[in-house]
C-alpha cells in the first residue's frame, strides 16, 4: 500500500533538486498536512529564466518522482500535481496548426505527460538517492503541528548534503532536458478524460 503522506515530501524534493541542478536559488520547501491530506510548495528566491525543456524538467519532476520513485500510475496521483500542469499550460508554446486553443492545451498536456514518463523520469531515477535524502530531511523538519519546512541556510545545507558530491552541472542539465524534449515520440492522443479534468481545474482556479 502506498503511503498518503510520504509522496508529498518526495514530490517537493524532486522539484527542489531540479531547481538546484539548474542553479536556481531556492527560498523554501514546505509540506503541510491538513486532516491527513498533504500539500506542498517549493519556492524560488526570484523568477528564473528557463527555456521550455528546462521548465518541463522542473515542473514535471514531481509527477515523474511519483511515477518513477513511488511507483504510482500517472493518472492515479494526477490530482496532486494538477497545479504543476496548470503552470505548464500558462507557458505552452505557440503551435502553428489549425486547432482550437483547448486542443492546443491538450497537445501540450500530452507532451508534458510523455516527458514525465520518459526523460524526466530518467532524471529523477538517476538522482533518486539525493531526492530521497532531501525528502527525509524535510520530514524531520516539522516547524509546527503537521507543518514541515526547510528554508535559508538549513535548506542550502540539506540540499548540499543530499547531493553528496554528485550534483550535475547546470549546463549538462539544460542539455539533458533539451535532448529529452527533442526525443519525445511524435504520436500523441488528445481529447482524453484526464486532459479535460486538468483543464477544467485550471480554469476554475483562474476564475477565483
ABEGO torsion letter per residue (X at the ends): XBBAAAAAAAAAAAAAAAAAAAGBBBABBBBBBBGGBBBBBBBBABBBBBBAAAAAAAAAAAAAAAAAAAGBBAAAAAAAAAAAAAAAAAABBBBBBBBBAAAAAAAAAAAAAAAAABAAAAAAAAAAAAAAAAAAAAAABBABBGBBBBBEAAAAAAAAAAAGGABBBAAAAAAAAAAAAAABBABBBBGBAAAAAAAAAAAAAAAX
